[in-house]
């Protein structure tokens, strides 16, 4: 409270005083760091807000931008957090709490006013999200008690600054990015926000990409170094803007803002050059209780799928990173649409399969495609109208999962297959039928690997997922009756003994689980 009181005293004056600007900025930074240490918070990954199948691992989020929080405050927080002493709850008397609350609210007002001061606005933009969380942490209502600052005020003030900032110099780009980071973090905190504040934030964020284009064009070509820096800053801003929009879309108080959700998909999403955003808005429209949402969802789904299809059919035009975002976009659209993806599945999947089956794709590029097709398949299987014969690619895909062209992807493929057959019994029965039609699959792909010994460390994960897959498939009576269960049981028993003797407990535990299942089905 004393530090915040000093910030209020010295920070309220926007003109130069005996205390230099640098000291005031450092004072605000220190206060924010201490509050961050007192109320630690790790924001969720914005790309994880959309519910995805459990087997989806390669979300293709930008690793440097996974809601990393405040770049300026983080290093200082690491250095100072260890020095913050824990406060005994009994020591915080009601009067002390009231004083601290008042100082937090007054400090927030000061920081909001700093957004208009060139020398202070950067630290204000970065510190306001921390100050907001501190105030929201002690408030269970829309407005803080005693007529104090509204929880919505920081968002309103940052929105105003975002709209009014002129992009004429490089520092302005950094300020825009800092504002977007704080807007993102405020939305991720998911506390009550006024609809008008969320609407204002959306409108301000929607102007960012067009303004960046104009600003970039204004940099003279003769100043190449400055122009390159501006391009890099624009790229960072776009990444942060995508995250800010995703956090906005998933905020509980934005659930009924149907007009803005539809506007985002039709008029904003395309400017972001990131197809991953389509799935989030489709999921929100699909779950919406607003009467008009159903029709809008159908229209927006058609637009999103058409956009993704067009991109998929010309992947060779794009860079690797853009291609990966397009494939991740397909995964997210399929996850959002569930069974509604079924009529559109063939045109989404067929362009991807050839490069997977001929072995020309591997690593992340192959895994992303595998997860995308698997997510589409789960959606198809959820539909009452689902018929295997209407999707000729399914058998090719199942064959690929059981015997990947690229052997290093065995574990990932088996994990996907486990996820599929656990998600839908229809898929379990289809895979079982495939194994019956191709008996070498059980013997060569699922049984023989379990008979190999010794095992190397890199084999452990494959053995475990093979056991899990075998257990699930042999729960289907028709497949079970077509194989020699006694031989398989003996192989697993020997593997369990070998694993136990070598201290490979993870394998031994799964072996016993599978043997119990096989024994109970005898």
N, C-alpha and C positions, 0 to 999 in steps of 0.2 A: 504493500500500500504506500509506503514512504517513497519508493521509486516512482510509482505511478503519480503520486502527488507532485513530485518534482517535474515529471513529464507534463502534467497539466499546467503547472505554474510557468514553466519555461516555454512550453510548446504552444500555449494559447496565443502568444505574440508572434504574428507572422513576419514582423519586421526584425531586423538585426538588433540584438541587445548585447549585453556584456558577454553572454554565452554564445559561443560561435555555432554556426550551422552544423559543423562536424560533430560537436559535442551533443547537440540536440538529436541528431540522427543516431549517434551511438547510444544515447539514452533510450530512445524508442526501441532500438534493436535489442538492447540488453533486457528491457522490460518484456519484450515479446519472447525472448529466449527463456526467461525465468518462468513466464506463464506456461510456455510449451512444456517445460520440465515439470511444473506442478500439475498440469492437466495433459499428460501425454496422449497423443491420438495418432493412430496410423490409418490414413484414409484408405478405403478399398480401391482395388484396381478398377477403373471405370469400365474396362472391357469385360470385367467379371460380373457386372450388374445384370446382364442378360443371362437367364438360365440356359445352360448348355448341357448336352449329354455328358455323363461322367467320363466318357472316353476321349473327350476333346481336350487335348493338352496344348496344342500349338495354336494359341490364340493370336499369334502374330501381332501382339501389342508392341509398341515401341519401348524397348527396355529402359531407355534413358528417361522415358516420360510416363512411367507407370505411377501416376499420382505421387510423384516423388516429393511433393510438398515444396516448401520454400527453399530455393537454392541458396539464398543469401543467409538465412537463419540456421540452416541445418549444420554446417561445420561449427558454428559458434555454440549451438545447442549441445553438440557432442562434448565440447570442451568444458562447458559450464554446468551441464546437468548434474555431474557428479558432486558438485559443490553445494547443491541445493539440499538443505536439511529438511527432513520430514517434519511436518507440523502435527503435533498431537491434537486430535479433534477436540479434546477437552479444553485446550488452550484457546481455541477459536470461539470466544464469547460472542453472543449475539451482537453486541455493539461493535466488536471488531469485524464481524462478518459484514455488517451494514456499512461500515466505513470502507472496507475493501471493495464492496459492491459499488459504492458510489464512485470510488476512484477509478474502477474499471470502466464504468459508464462514461465518466468525464474524459478519461483517456481515449475512449473510442470516439467521442466527439472531436477531440483534438486531432486524432489521426485522420478522421474524415475531412477536417478542414485543411489538413496538410496536402490532400490530393490536389489542391489548387496552387501549391507552392513548388516551383520547379526543383528546388534543391532538396526538398523533403518528400516529394510525392512517391518516390520509388520505395523507400522504406515503409511509408504509410500503406502502399498497396500490398506489400508483403506481410506487414504486421497485422493488418485489419482482420484477416481470416483467423489468426490466433486470438485476437481480442474478441471477435465474434463468438468463437467457441467457448471462451472463458465466461462470457456473459450468458450465453445460451445454456451452459453447463449448470448454472444455478437458477434457471428460469423454466418453469413448466407451462407458461402461458404465452400468448402472442406478444404481449408487451411486458417489459420488466416493470416491477411494481414501483409505486411512488412517483408515477408520472415520468419515469426516466426514459432513456433512449429506447426506441423501438428496435426489436431484433432485426427488423427489416432495413433499418437505416443504413448500415454498412453496405448492404447490397445495392440499395438505391444510389448511394453516393458513388460507389465504384462504377455502377452502370452509367451514371451521369458523366463521370470522368472518361469512361470508355467511349462514349458517344462524342465527347467534345475534344478529345486529344487530336491534335494535328500531327500527321506523320511526315514531318519535314526533315528530321535528323535521326541518326541511328539511336540515340538514347530514347527517343519516343517509341521505337519498336520494342525495346526492353520493358518500357513502362506498360505498354499494351499487354505484353506477355504476362507480366506480373499481375495485372488486374485480372486477366483471364484465369490465372492459377488460383487466385483468391476466390473468384466467383465460383470456380469449379469446387474448391474445398468447402465453401459455404453450402453449396447444394448437396455435396456428399455427406455433410453432417446430418442432413435430413431432419432438421428441426423445423418448427412451424414457420412458414413464410407467407406473407400476404400475396394473393394472386396478382395484384397490381405490380408488385416488385418483380415477380417471376416473368410477367408479361414484358415489363420494361427491360429486364435482362435479356430476354429473347430478342427483342427488337434491336437492342444495341449490338448483341453478338452477331446478328444477321447482317449487319453492315460491315463487319470486319474484313471479309475476303474481298469485296469490291473496293474497299478503301485501300487495302494492301496493293492491289493491282495498280490503282491510280498512283499511289505513293512510289511504287517501284519504277513506274514509267517516268516519274518526275526526276529521278536521279540521272544526271548527265552521263552519257556513255563515255565521256572523257575521263570520268572519275571511276575507273574500273574497280579499284580496290574497295571503295566505299559501296559501289553497286553490288559487288560480290557479298560483302558483309550484310547488306540489306536483304539480299536473296536468302542468305542463311537464316537471318532473323525471321523472314516471312515463313520459312519452313517450320521453324520452332513454334511460331504463333499458330500456324495451321494445326500442328499436333495438339497444342494446348486447347485450341478452340474446339477440336473434335471431342476432347475429353470434357470440356465445359458443357458442350451441348448434351453429351451422354448423361452427365450428372444432372443436368437440368431436366431432361426427359424422364429420368427415374425418380425425381423428387416427388414425394407423395402429394404435395399441394399443386403439382402441375398435371395431375391425373385427369382433371376435367377441362383442361385448356385445349380442347379438340381443334379449334381453328388454328392454333399455333403449331400443334403437332402435325397437322396436315400441311400447313405452310412449310414446315421444316422439310418434309419429305419431297414436296413438289418444287420448292424454290430455293432451299438452302443446301440440302444434302449434296446436290450435284456440284456445288461450288467448292465443297470440302475435299473433293477428289479422294474420298475414302469410303468404299462401299460397305465397310463394316458397320456404318451407322444405320443402314436400312433395317436390319433385323431388330434393333432396339425399338424404333418407332412403330414397327409392325406389331411387335409383342405388346406394346402399350395400347395401341388401337384395338387389338384383338381382345384384350382383357377389359377394355373400357366399358363403363356402365352408361355412358352418355348415349341417348337414343340414336343419334345420327352416326355413331362410331362404326356400326357394322357395315354400312354402305361405304363409308370412307376407307375402312380397312380393306374391303374388296378392291376398291379403285387403287389404293396405294400399293397393295400387294401386286397387282398387275403391273404397275409402273416399276416397282422395285425389281421384280423378276425379269421384266423386259430389259432393264438396265444391266442387270448382272449377266443375263444371257448374251447380250451384245458384247460385253467385255470378255466373257469366257470364249467367245468365238473368234477373238482376235488377240489372244494372250501374247502371241509372238511380237506384238507391237510395244509391249510394256517392259519396263525394267523388272528385275527379279523381285524387288521389294513391293512394287505396285501389283505385280502378279500375285504375290502372296496375300496382299490385302484383298484382292478380288476374290480369291478362293476362300479366305476367311469370311468375306462378306456373304458368300453362298452358304457357308456353314451356319452363320448367324440368321440369315433369312429362313433357312430350312428349320432351324430350331424354334424360331419365333412363330412360324406358320403351322407347325405340327402337321396334322392330317391334310390341311389345306394345300400342302405342297404336292400332294399326290398327282393331280392332273398335269402338273408342270414338270414332273420329275425327269422324264425322258430328255427333254430339251436342255435341262440343266446338267445332266450327268454324262450323256453320250459324248460331248466334246472332250471330256476329261479322261476317259478310259484309255484311248489308244496309247498315249504317252506313258501311262502306268503299266500297261501290259507288255510294252516292248522294251522295258528296262531303261528307257532314256531319262527317267526321273529317279532321284534318290534323295536321301536325307530329308530336310525340312520340307522341300518342295513336294516330295512324294507323300510325306505324312499329312500335310495339309490337305492334299487331294483325297487321301484315304478317309480322313475325318469328315470332309465335306460330303462325300458320297454316302458314307455311313449315316450321317445325320439326315440326309434326304431319305434314305431307306427306312430309318426309324419313323419318320413322318408318314411315309407311304403305308407302313404296316399298321399305323394307328387308324387308318381310314377303313370304314366299313366296306368301301367299294374296292379295296385292295385285292388285286389278282396278280399272282406272279407272272402269268403269261402276258400280261400287259406291259411288263417291264423286262425285255429280253436281256438287259445288262446285268440283272441281279445274279444270274448263275456265273457269269464271267467274274463278277466282283467277289463272290463267295470263293470261287476257285483261286482268285488272286490272294485273298486273305489266308487261305489254307496253305498256299504254296507260293509265297511272294517271289517275284522275279529277282528282286534284290534281297539276298539272304540276310543281310544285316538288319532288315526290317521285320524279321520274324516276330520278335517280341511285340512290337507295336501292332502288327497285323493281328496277332492272336488276342491282344488286349481289346482291339476294336471288335473282333468277332465275339469275344465274351460279352462285351457291352451290348452288342446287337441281340444275342440270344437271351440275355437277361431282360432286355427291355420289352421284347415282344415274343410271345410263345409261337406266333406264326412263323417268325424267323428261325426259332429253335427247330421247329418241325421241318422247315425247308432245308436247313443245314444238315439235319439228320438224314433227310431223304437224299441229299447230295452225297453224303458219306456212304449210304447204302448203294447208290448207283456207281460210286467210285470207291470200292472196298480198300484199295491201296492207301487211301487217305488215312484211315484209322491205323493201319499197320505201319506205314512209312512215316507219316507226319505226326501222329499222336502217340503211338505205342513205342516204336523203336528208339526215339530220343530218350525215353525214360529208362531204357536198358543200358545206356552208355555209362561207363565208369572208368576212370575217375572223372569228376566234374571240375571244370575250371570256374573261377569266380564269375566270369562273364556269362556262364551257362545257367546260373542259379535262377535268374529272373525268367528265362525261357522255360525252364523245367516247371516252375511254379504255375505260370500261366497255362502251360500245356496240361498240367494236372487239373486245373480249374475248368478248362475247356472240355476235357475228357469226362469229368464228373457231370457237367451239364448235359452233354450229348448222350451219355449212357443212361440218363434218366428217361429217355424216350424208349419205350419198350420195343418198338419195331427195330430200331438200330441195335439195341442191346441183344436182342435174340439172334441177330445176324453175325455177331462176333463172339470170340472165345473169351468170355468174361473171366474164367478161371486163370487163363494165361496172363491176362492184363493184371488181375489181382496179385498174382505171384510176382510179376515184374515190379509192381508198386511196393509190395512188401519188402522185396530185396532192396529197392531204392531207399525205402524208409530206414532200414537197418544200416545201410551204408552211410546215409546222411547223418544218422544219429551218432555213428562211430566217429565221424569227422567233425561233429559239432555244428552241422548245418541244420539248425533247429527249424528255420523257416520252411525248408523242404520237408523235414520229418513231420511237422505239424499238418501240412497240407496233405501229405501222403495218408496219414491216419484219418483225416477228414474224408478223403475219397474212398478209402477202404471201408469206412463205416457206412458210407452211402451205398457202395456196391454190395456190402454184406446185407444191409437192410432191404435191398431190392431182390435178394436171392429168392 
